[in-house]
């Protein structure tokens, strides 16, 4: 994930403002699946602005602790600001998810929300999450499903595929790498996890209108938008028209509402 660091350093505030509110819809179920208990030591990996780590704190009180790791210093500064008045302190720490700066078995619970699919080596990344988890400890991972059910990014990704398929640096967006049927449990089993259980949940990604959506997904700093902006202007225009047509079925009286499915995996370290 270290290759993504410059993007998240420069775009941290934008990410926290535009993305965290959306992804935060998926946090309550994640925390429920972890079945957090007072006194537990909790680690969030790829914490972003730290909002899920903040929500985890009261669930491990009294006596528990929460550490939030991210590779980007700017994200960790946002985490500090967001968690400044937390009833249970959240300790931000810089680290690469592929090489976590903690001892073996340092935590009772480890979770990673929308981060594992971004790693170059998913199995090694999952094994690293398990390494810092104590035997018998609980791991939870959330990833996006496939483009067909994660429409907020799936529609512009499909448009790029149609107009400029060679523009992907590493093939289709990393967001979908673990969304294929069986991909996530296979990764976790190969990493050494046991008792892997899957859950799916869909939440809406809402926009005032189509133009607001286009600005966010074709002109932003992250994901598909970066690819689109690297294309020739005339190709960008064709992509934009394909996206505009693709979102048309999701326009309602109260704005644009796109369904976005996530896959949750809960597992145990043997």
CORDAVEN-V90291 format. One record per pair of residues at least 6 apart in sequence whose ideal C-beta (glycine too) atoms are under 6 Angstrom apart, sorted by the first residue. I is the first residue (numbers start at 1). J is the second residue. Records with the same first field share a line. If there is no record, write none. Layout:
# CORDAVEN-V90291
I = J, J
This chain:
# CORDAVEN-V90291
1 = 71, 97, 118, 119
2 = 96
5 = 71, 72
8 = 72, 75
9 = 72, 74
11 = 221
12 = 74, 75, 78
14 = 221
16 = 49, 78
20 = 49, 51
22 = 205
24 = 51
25 = 203
26 = 142, 262
27 = 52, 55
29 = 201
30 = 140, 142
31 = 56
33 = 140, 266
34 = 109, 138, 140
36 = 59, 60
38 = 60, 62, 63, 64
39 = 63, 64
40 = 60, 64, 108, 109
41 = 65, 107, 108
42 = 56, 60, 66, 109
43 = 67, 107, 110
44 = 53, 68, 111
45 = 69, 97, 112
46 = 97, 112, 115
47 = 53, 68, 70, 79
48 = 75
49 = 78, 79, 82
50 = 68, 79, 82, 83, 90
52 = 113
53 = 66, 68, 90
54 = 83, 86, 90
56 = 66
57 = 66, 86, 88
61 = 88
66 = 90
67 = 91, 93
68 = 79, 90, 92
69 = 93, 95
70 = 76
71 = 96
76 = 92, 94
79 = 92
80 = 92
83 = 90
95 = 101
97 = 125
98 = 125
100 = 128, 132
102 = 132
104 = 131
105 = 134
106 = 132
107 = 132, 133
108 = 134, 137
109 = 138
110 = 129, 133, 139
111 = 140
112 = 141
113 = 142
114 = 142
116 = 125, 141
117 = 143, 174, 177, 178
118 = 174
119 = 125
122 = 187
123 = 187, 190, 191
126 = 187, 188, 191
127 = 191
129 = 139
130 = 191, 192, 269
133 = 139, 269
135 = 269
137 = 269
138 = 268
139 = 267
140 = 266
141 = 265
142 = 262, 264
143 = 178, 184, 263
144 = 150, 175, 179, 262
145 = 179, 261, 263
146 = 176, 179
147 = 154, 157, 176
149 = 261
150 = 260, 261
151 = 258, 259
152 = 205, 258, 260
153 = 175, 224
155 = 243, 246, 247
156 = 217, 224, 243
157 = 173, 224
159 = 239, 242, 243
160 = 227, 239
163 = 235, 238, 239
164 = 231, 235
167 = 227
178 = 184
184 = 263, 265
185 = 196
188 = 196, 265, 267
193 = 267
194 = 268, 270
195 = 268
196 = 265, 267
197 = 266
198 = 265
199 = 264
200 = 261, 263
201 = 262
202 = 259, 261
203 = 260
204 = 257
205 = 258, 260
206 = 257
207 = 213, 255, 256
208 = 255
210 = 247, 256
213 = 256
217 = 225
218 = 225, 228
228 = 236, 239
250 = 256, 257, 258
